[in-house]
Amino acid sequence: MSAMAIDTAVRHRRPYRGSHLITRLVGPLTIGALVVAFALLWLLARPLGDPGQLVGQLIGAEGVLLLSVGLVLISTLRWVDRFFDGVDKAAVWHRRVALAGTILVGVHIATTGNRHPSRLGPTLGTIGIVGLAALTVWAVAPRWRSITPHPLRPSVERVMETGPVRLVGRWVGGYGLWRGFHRLTGVFLAFGFAHGLMDATLFGSPLLRWSYVAIGGIGLAFYVYRELLARHVARTHDYEVSSVAPIDDASYEIWLRPLGDRFAFRPGQFALVNLEARDGWHRHPFTIASAPQEQQVRITVRALGDFTSSIGDLVEPGMPAVISSPQGHFDFARGTEHQVWIAGGIGVAPMLSWLRSAGPGELPSRVDFFYTARGPAPLADEVAHLADHHDEMHLHLVDTESDPRLTTERVLEAVGTEPRRLSAFLCGPERMVSALQRDLVRAGVKPANVHREYYNLR
């Protein structure tokens, strides 16, 4: 895409639209409808027999359905991105349905038996549930605070701080290792699926058997596509590192220059980047802080994981990079004419992309931009310089070392507008963003007008 074409795409933005609630709900409602429809099918087509067997085997089949849906959600296909309002939100629902599916399969195994099992069926079922349970625990462990009831958190925190737990955490906490093992999800589902085919006593009903084959087969087909075919059909763009520089003690910015066709994206999106380093290739989603019309792509990296914490030592100019799949629908053009932007630390990157791409008069009629950090905000000078070019922009810098932390009450007091007229765009640490999102809705901002991006796809 030429620079002129990219610039034209940026200038002719979509009109402001305030509500995207229906778009956000289509995917989750579809999942719910599939679960209900599958249960009704089993109840209507069930053969005469033990009701206990029906309930237990239905629970197992529903677990396979949810796990198959989870494989569809991480297939990287474009229609999944559109159907769930962004691949980041599809990843959130992948975690939810995978957790629910694993629990259901576990309940099925614990409560349902077969007096005449096949030779391999029970073994395959056991391998499947053990593998799925291990992967599920591994995936949710970094979020233990959000899933632990508040009264239990002090006790759990003491356990998490013990030497053995911290040692295990350092060994299994790396993104690369987790991602490699997480790719076995489809294999463990295949074991459980085969167990169902071998040992289900209700499959004297052809309709039940073939509906089970359909849901399991579709999920495994998407898994095979992702693992064997997706990389060959995805459109990629070759780049190389032109510079690597620290932003502060815990973050870096990397500039990538194109070696061929430029990567086309919308302001506010993130990208999947394969980046070669001294210790091999790494694949991560990175936020884009540059504008589409700029020659080079700028990504910002928070030093949190095993690779990102060592970028300054592992990455240097001249190293190759491959960019694919621009992702996300984090776009201020989806908001109302009065907006609140809230960024925490390096989470300012998508707002930088917006500001670097927007021309005079292309922002909403008023934007209150709250940029918060502990200490001087890492990119405050650049943000202030860009904000000065827009009369609609009102910048609020919040240093939590000297000021109280940013709260919804403080935001609404500074804005001075009825909450129902506002749109809010949030990006930053997950705990901060989740708390502000919840409090903004409670204060009267419409849920459909609160936008955030889930950058952690793990």
N, C-alpha and C positions, 0 to 999 in steps of 0.2 A: 504494500500500500504506500503510495507516495505521501510526502509531507503535506502537500496541498489537500489530498483526500482526507487525511487524518484530521487536519485543521478544520476542514469543512464539517466533518462529522461532529467535532467538538462544538463548533459554533452553533449548529442547528440542533439545539437541545430539545428534548421532549418538553411539553408544557407541564407545569407543576400539577401534581395530582396528590390529593391528601390521603386517600384510603387504599391500602393494599391488603386489607384483612382477608378478603376472599382468596387472593393469590396465595397467601400464607397458609390458608386452611385446606386448600384443595388436596395437597399431598397427604397430610395427616388424616383427613376425613376419608380419603380413599383407602388408606391402610385399615382404618376402623371398619369401613364397609366390607372389605375383604374378609376380615376376621369374623364378623357377624354372618356374612353370607356363607362362609365355609362351615360354621357351626350349624346353621339352619339346614344346609345340605346333608350333613351327617345325621341330624335328627330326623329328617324326612326319609332318607334312603337307608336307614339302619336296618339290618336284619334282626329277626327275633332272637333274643338271647339275654345274657346277663347284663343288666343296666350298668353295673359297676365296670365291666369291661368297656362298655360304650364310653362312659365318662373318662376313664383313664386313657383310652386310646385316642379319644378326641383331643384331650389335653396335649398328648404327644404330637398329634398331627398339627394342632395349632402352633405348637412350638416350632415345628419344621416350616410352617408357613411364614412365621415371623422371621426366622433365620434366613429363609429364602428372600424375603423382602429386603432384609439387610444387605444381602449380596447384590441385589438390584441397585440399591441406593449408592453403592460405592463402585458402580460400573464405569464411571467417568463419562457416560453418554450425555450428550447435550440436552436431550429432552428431560432427563432427570434433573438437571440444573434448573430448567425452566419450570418444571412441575412442582419443585419444592422451593422456588424462589431463591435459588442459589445452592451450589454444591456444599457450601459450608453448613447450611441448614439441613441438607440431606445427610451430611455426616452426623449431625446431632441426632437425627431420627434413626440413623443406622445404629448408633450406640444404644438408643432406647429400645428398639425392636430386638436387637441382638441380646440385650440383657433380659428382656421379657421372654424371648424365645428360649434362652438357655434355662431360665427358671422353670418354665413350663415343661421342658424336656426332663429336667431333673425331678420335678413332681411326678411326671409320668413314670419314670424308672423306679421311684421310691414307692409308688402306690399301685402299680399295675404289673401283674405277672401273667405268665403263660404256662399252663401245665405241661404243654408239649412243645417246648422251644426247639428251634433249629440248632444245628451244631455250632454255627458261627454267629447267629443273630445276637445272643446276649453279649458275646465278646465285642462285637462291632459296636453295639449300643454303649457299652462301658467305655470303650476308647473314645467314642464320639463325645459323650457327656463330660468325661474328664478333661479332654482337650478343650472343649468349648468353655467349661467352667474356668480353666486356667487362663485362657485368653481373656475372658470377661473380667476376672479379678485383676489381671495385669492392666487392662484398659482403664478400669475405674479407680485403681489405686491412687493415681496422682490427684484424683478429685475427692479424696476421702473426707475432706472437711465439708464439702457440699452435700454429701450423702449420709453423714453421721448425724444422728439427732443431737441437738444442742446440749442436753444434759450429759451425754456420753463423750463429748469432745475432749474435755480435760484428760479423762482416762485414756482415750485412744491416742491423744497427743503424747502422753508419757510413753506409751508403748512404741509409737513411731520414732521417738527420739532415742530409743535404746540402741546400743552398739550393733547387735546382730541385725536388727531391722534396717538400720542405716546402711550397713554393709551390703545387704541384699538389694536395697534401693539403688545404691550406686551401680551395682552390677546389672540390674534389669531395667534401670531407668532410662537408658539411652534410647533415643528415637529410632536409630537405625536397627538396633537389635529387636526392639518391639515391632517395628514395621515388618521385618523379615519373618518373624513368627506369626504375626497377625495375618499374613497371607495364607496361612494354613487353615483359616476358618472354613473355607469351602471343603477342604479335605475331611475335617472332623464332621461337618454336616453330612458329607457323603456317607460316612460310617453310620451315623444315626439314621439316615434315609434308608440305607440298605437293611438295617435292623428292622425298621418298620415293614419293609416289603416281605421280609422273611418270617416275622413272628406275629404280625397283626392278625387277630382272630376274626375281625369284622370284615376282612377283605373277601369274604364270600360274596359281598355285594360288588359287582363290577364298577358301579358308579363311584363308590367310596374308594376303591383301589385306584381307578384311573384319575380321580381328582387328586389323590395323594401323589401319584406319579407326576401329574401335571405341575403341582406346586413345587415339588422337590426338583423335578427336571428343569423347570424354568430358572430356579435359583442357581442350580449347578451350571446351567448353560451360560448365565451371566458371569459366573465365576471363571469359567474357562475362557470366555471372551476377554475378561479383564487381564487374566494372567498370561494368555498366549497371543491374543490378537490386538488388543487395544494399542499397544506400543507401535504396531505397524501401520495403523490407520490414523493415528493422531498427527495433526499438523504441528511441526516443531520449527524453531528458528534458531540458527546458530549465532552465538555471541561469544565474546571473550571479555575477561575482566580488564577494564582500563584503569581502575583505581580502587583501593580499599583504604578506608580511613575511619578511625574511631570517632563516634559522636560524643560519647562520654565514657565512663568507666565500664558501662554494662551494655553498650550497643555500638553497632558499626553501620556505615553506609557503603554500599558497593555500586559502582558504576559499570555498566556493561555496554560495550560497543557492538553494533551489528556486523556480522561477517557476510551477510546476504540481505534477504528481505527483512524489513523491520517487523517487529512484533506489534500487532495492533491490539489496543485495549481501550477500555473506557476509564475515565478518571475515577479513582476510588476502588478499582478492582485489585485483586492480588493474583499472583501467578505461581504455577508450579515450575520450579527452576531446578534443573540438574546441573550441579556445579562441581567441577573437578577441583580437588584439593591435594595436598601433599600425601594424604593417606587414602586417596581414592575418590570415587564419585559419591556425591550426596544429593538426595532429592528432598526438597522442602518447599512448602508454600511460603512465599515471601510477599510482603506488602510493597506495592509500587508507589513511590513518592514523587516520581517525575510526571510530566504531562505527556499525553500521546503525541503531540507535535514535536517533542524534543527528539534529537537524534539518538541519544543514549537513554538506556533504561536505568533508573536509580531504584535500588531496593534497600530497605532498612531492616536491620537484623537485631533482635534483642538477644543478648547472650544468656540463654537459659539452659539449653541442652548440651549434650556432649560435643557436638560439632560446632554449634553456634557460639559456645563459650570460647572456642579456640580459633575462630575465624582469622583473627589478626596474625596468628602463627601459621595457619594452614593454607590461606588463600593469598595469592599475589597477582599483580598485573600480568596479563598474557595467558592466564589459565582459561581453558574453554568452558563454556556454559551453553546449555540448551534450554530454551524457554518454550513452554507449551501451555495450552489450556488457560486462558484468562478466566478468572472465576469471580463470582460474587455479583450482587446487585446493590452495592452500597453506593447510592447515587442521590445527591441532594435534590436533583430534579424530581424526585418522588415525593418531596415534602410540600408543605404549605408556604405561603408567602412570608411568614414569620417563623424563623428557625432558630434552634439552639444546637450548636455543635459543641461537644464535650470530648476532649482528648486527654489522655493520661500518658505522660512520658513519650515513648517512641510511638505510641498509638496515634500520634498526630499525622502519620504518613499519608493516609488517604485524604485528609484535609489539605495537606500540602499539594497533592495531585490536583484536587479541585481548584485550589487557589492559583496554581501555576497554569492551569488550562483555561480558566474563566477570563473572558475579556470584560471591559467596562460595561456595566449594566446587565451582566449575565447572571449575577447572583439574585436570590430572592430580595424582596423589598427591605428586609432587615434580617441580619444574622448576628446573634450573640454567640461569640466563640470563647469558650472557657477552656483554657489550656493549663492543666495542673501537673505539678511534679513536686517531688521532695527535693528541695534545693532549686537552683536555677534550671528552668526547663531547657532540655538539651538543644532544641531548635527554635528557641524563643525569638532570636534575632531575625531569622529567616521568616518566621511566621509574622512578626511585626512588620517587616518590610513589605511582604506581600499584602497584608491587611491594609496598609496605607494606600494601596492602589484602588480600594473599593470603598466608596462612601457608605455602602450598606453594612459594612462590617464593623462590629463593636467588639474589640478584643479585651478579654479579662484574663490576666495572668495570675495564677494562684500558686504560691510557694508554701507548701504545707509545713515547711520547717519554721516559718514565722507566722503563717496564717492558719486558721482552722481548716480542716479538710473540707472539700467541696461537698455540699449537700443539695438536695432538691429544693429545700426551703431557700437556700442562698441563691440558687439559680433563678427561681421564680421571682424572688424579691428584686433581683437586678434587672430582670427582663420587664417586669411590670405589665404583662399581658395575660389575659385569661388563658389558663392551661389548655382548654379545648381548642384554641386557635393555633397552638404551637405544633411544630414537628421537631423531634429531637433526634440527633445522630450521635451515637456514642461509640468510642473506640478507645481501648486501653486495657489495663489489667482486668481480668475476668471478674474478680470479686467486686471491684469498683463499678464496672459497667452493669453487672447484674443488680447490685443494690440501687443504683440510680434508675435503671429501667423499671424496677419494681416500684420505687417511690414516685417516679413521675406519673405512672399510671394511677397510683393511689391518689395523687394530687389532682387528677382530672385530665391529664393528657390522654388522648385516645390511644388505645393499644396499637392500632394500625399506624399511628403516626410516630411511634418510637422505633427507630431503626438501629440495628447493630450488625456487626460482622463477626462471625465466629472464626477467628484465624487459626485456632488450634484444632486441626483436623484429626488429631489423635483421639 
